[in-house]
Each structure stands twice: as structure tokens, then as C-alpha cells.
């Protein structure tokens, strides 16, 4: 079930209504049931995987808490890590790695898989469970935190299962920590109309970002990325810029709806984006983009690589970004994208002393607006160019796109795209960025709710007409559903 | 507390009703204007159909075909039920939709099946019949369950890929194309304030050939036995409802060369399918000079009309000859 589907319009009010009618002690069960139904509406059989992961980490967590011997505790930690990453590897990466090895072996004339061609390979039929990367990382963080004694494991199996499967953030995050979410499930939630209104307005803002902005931009992006050979120069350049905004609006829309939906039910989820395009450096960008994943990688990968394995920071950054790319998808395009992001980060850090020295010599302040703009533009264009790999189906496609993008002979031939829509997309991107310049996502509900009733109702009615009239009617998946 | 809760719920209800009402109102409004190229194909049943991909979508004018077959005993009218490439390759999904389009009482329909390698190919990423079926299920034809309603709000909900404000300000930017109620999309070389010159055509044709070549490298495809199997089933099913004709629509020689390169035995394969099932195969592969495309692959308006006329004449000749054979008694 998608947030932007008609089914969700019926599902969510029913869940909320029954949730508040039920006494506190039964609510976890209702939310767990709703969450499993939500997941099963997409892939019924793969719920077993989610349940298996839940049982494994619940058991390991309890054992790590009960045992005092560190060697035994470590064994349970490894059981959890191997179990979770094993499932993730098998369902997401196994085919990718075997097919890649087959391609290499075929080059040497060896039928490595021994099946007479990729099309006969039975594992190609493995389904990718929706949201597996998200819930695997969430449960892993629980196990590691319990092992580090940063979290006391949950005794109530149902509540723990709800922590893993809580439907607003199950399939695309934010990747919540147990220390934040589990205590909230223990506390009784009372009806608070102000809070519910806040959640609904937040959801409405998310729907606007998804249906009106992201999906509109996506029409153009799809058209140019489908066949980069048909275009040259400007249309491809616009396509790469648009994709950066599309993926931001799409993913932040999902998170905004998730945060709003959780708030209606009385729970707080973390913000996953903090106005990422208002960055001042590459590092700053990654502090603002997909915050829950970047924090996860920092806490559970980067820090141990430095502290435990004593790795050089540059190598650690490259490893982190390699896994950041691979986490997004089983394709070399994601690996290249991840590595390029890592390289950008290293270049920034590595050239900092030299850049500062040059600027000092030239007498240019770091606060100089022209310098800041040039820095911003350089980083922005670098990021949008790396994202071409993220969006392309394979490396050749991405390289062709980039090659044609830098062609000086711009042509709009074969872009069957309505010019009004193109302008509307640009206006909407600008509008949201202007709003974000003044207000973060968290402040949007206050912007509406603190007005006089006439203005508030004016906003509600305007919102309804905007959503109905300007939504792009495509029922598109959220981009991050595939991860 | 209770009172404020009820007021709050009432407000939510009012807004929900308003949302649904506004949506339904504008969805109906858009069906009164221009919905999309394909909306007319989902509004009514017809006993005779044109099937295939975008080439058939542009090349076959049901009105011209119907006019040429006026004196033939068949059940009309015709409707062009061919779609852009990814929407209607032959398969189970397309056949299900086609059968929905034909009224139950149809026994003397005429079904013109456009054929080209594209109708039988599938991306290399689609490895099994299940993969192809799943892919087809996500196309416009696959998503729809209601094929014959006007206003067709299911079409607006599932297939109208734009925004409903287009119903309030109906304006289509593509002045060179005209959409007909019978499903034909006409590409005009002349429109008010707009003329497509021969050099435009030459340029587009070159671009198309170049584009197809690169696309084949980037998104490789294979000939699908699944599609061939369901093509056979499509012919079998339609033969129970009337006469079936296979047509290969003319194209630019550059595109033809690409298709010949990708599937050299295509015409032989079509011939054998046609013989096996006793259906005529009208192969226009060598008629590039007679019927011109505007972009290498799709016939423009004038060519489409004369092509439709030519096909209809062949169909008429076939039906007349068939009748003569049926009534010919060697004893006389």
C-alpha cells in the first residue's frame, strides 16, 4: 500500500479511529496488526522475513541482556548481524554478485553458474522485499545498542515487533533507534486534537511535496532518462538538476507523511532531512540529507572503522560511501554513485588547507557572498552529476547521459513534454525552496495552525483544490520503496 | 473535551467530503475535454478492431477502412485499439483487453493485427513469462478493468498521467496531432501556423534511426516466445469472432534495416504463422516509397489515409475471393 494510494485514504482513518477507541493495553496489538496488513498489501509472503528478523533480534537482544560473559554476548551479537545481513545479502545482493561474477567469467569463456546463461538462473526469480534495507538496519542498530549496553532490551515481544514494523516508517524510514521509539510505545497516548491537527497538516504538506512537486518533476526526468541518446545539452542538464530535486522531494515527502501519520497516533519520528540544498559544504550536505541513514553509518560503521580497526579517515570515508551506495541498490551504478560521493568528500577535506591558504593570500573572506555562491554552485553541480549514476539503469547509460549532457549543441528533439509543466515544475521547486529558506519541515504546521480561522480554512480549501487540480495523476511509487 | 472532539471530527468529515466532491467534479470535467491520446479507446465497444503498436495507432484510420468496406458484409464500425510500444505488445494482458472491446454478439468482425518485431519483443531484464506478464499488467491496458464506459473515471484515476487543471484550461500543445473518437491518432504535416517540411522529416527520420540504434544498445531486447505464443492465441480467439488479417506497416528503410538486423527471419515467421492459421498476411515492408513516415516509424496523415485505403481494398478483395471460393462448385 502506498501513502499516495486510494487504499491508504481508507486504511489510515480506520487505524486511527480504532487505535483511540481501544484501551492502551491493546493498542500495540492493533498497530502491529495494521502494520503487518500494510506490509502484506504489497508482498504477503515476505512478511515471514520481517517476522523472522523480529524474532531473531528479540531473542538475541534478550540473551545479550541476560548473559554476563562478554564472549557469549558477542556470539549473540554476531548471530544477529549474520542473520540480518545474511537475509539482506541473499534477497538483495546475491543475484547481483553472482550475475556480476558470471559476466566476468563469461568474458573468459567460463560458465561459472553452470546453467547455460543468465536467463536460466533460478535465483533471478528472488523477489526483493520492500523496505528490507530499512528494517534490517533498524533491527541491527537495536542489537548493537543492546550489546553496547546503550539500550535495555524490550521484554514485551509485541512492542518490539511493533518497533520493527511500525507502518508509517516501515518501508522507507526514517531508520529509528530503539532508544527513541520503544519508550514511546510504552507510554499511553491520549487524544490531543492539537497534536492530531499538527500531524494531519504535516501529512498534507508531504502529499503536496509528493503529488504536486516530485511527481511533476518526475515526468520530465523519466522522459530524458529513458533515452539519453535522443537529447543533447540543456534538456539533459535540466534532467539531472530535476532529478536531484525529485529524489529530495519524493523521499522527504515520504518521511514527512510518515512523521505526520506517527504524530496523529501520538508518536514522534525523527526528521530525515534538514533543508539539504542549503548546505555550505559537502560535509554539511550529508549532515542534512537522509539523516537517519548517515547517522547509522557514522555510529555503526565509520566510528568502529576508525576506533577499532585504526583505519585512515580517507579509507574509512570511502568504505562508508561505498556501503552507502550499495545500501541503495544492488547495481554498480549505486556503487559508483557512492564512491563518487566519497571522493567529493575527500577532495573537499583534502584541499581545504590549500584553498584556505589561497583565499588568505587573495584577501578573500570565507563569508564573501560571491565565494559562497560559487562554492555552493560547484558542490550542487557535482552532486547532481553524481546522481546521474543513481538514476541510470546501468553504467553505460549514465556515461552516455553525462557525455550528451556536456554537448554544446542543445536540442529538445523528442522531449514530448508540455512546456507549461516545465515552467510549473521550476516555479514549484523555487517556491518550496523559498518556503524552506524561512521554515523547516517541522515549522510548516505552525505556519498554518497559528492563523485565524478564516485564514486557516482558506488554506484548507486552497490545499484541497491544489491537490485535486495540480497532482500528477500517476500513483507513482516512492523512489525509496525500492531500497 | 467530547464536544470539541465531535466538532473536530465533523470538520474532518466536511473536508473529506469536499475533497472527494472536488475530485469527482474535476474528474468528470476532464472527460468532457481532452483526456489523453488513448481515452477514446476506453469508452465504447466495437465489433471490428485495429490492433498493434504505435505504428498501427498512427497508420490505420478506422473511418477510411470502414468507408472502403461499406459494401462488404461485416460487423462494424472499426476502432483503432493499438497503443504506443510499451502498452500493447501481444500477450495475455492485451488479449484480455481486446476481448473486452468486442460485443458478445460479434461473429462477423474484422480484426487487423499490425505486426512488427516490437510487438513480440521484451526487455532482456524480463527473463520469464511471469516477468513479462507482470510488466504487461503495469501498462495502461493492464491496469484497466473498464474498457467501455464514458465518462470513464477509472481511466482518469489510473491512466490520466497529468493534472486535472488541464480540464479547466484544455489546451494541447501538440498542434500537429489530432485524436479521433475512433482511436486513430492523426499526424498532420500542415496545421494553422505550423508546417512540417521535408527537411524536418529527414532530420526526424535520421534521429529515429540513430535513437533506435543507441536504445537497442542501452536497453537490449529479445524475441519473446511468450509473446509469439499469445499472438497465436489472439488470432485463434479472434477467428471465432470474425476474420483476422496480419499487416506489416511500412517504415523508413533505416528502421527496416535495423529490424532486419535484429530479427532477419521475421517475415518468414509471420508467413508461417499466417499459413498455419489460414489468415492473410499483407506485408508492406517494401512500400516505403508509397507511404511516407514523418519520423521514420509512423505514417503521417496523408500516408495513413492512403495506406488504410490500400489495406481495406486488400481486405475487400480477400473477402470477395473467399466468397467466390465458397460458392464455387466444381460440378457446375
Interface residues (C-beta under 8 A of the other chain):
Chain A: X6 X118 X119 X124 X125 X191 X193 X196 X197 X200 X216 X219 X227 X228 X229 X230 X393 X394 X396 X397 X400 X413 X414 X416 X418 X419 X420 X421 X460 X461 X464 X465 X467 X468 X469 X470 X471 X472 X473 X474 X475
Chain B: X1 X4 X5 X8 X12 X15 X18 X19 X22 X23 X26 X127 X128 X130 X156 X157 X158 X160 X161 X162 X163 X164 X165 X168 X171 X173 X174 X204 X207 X210 X211 X214 X215 X217 X218 X219
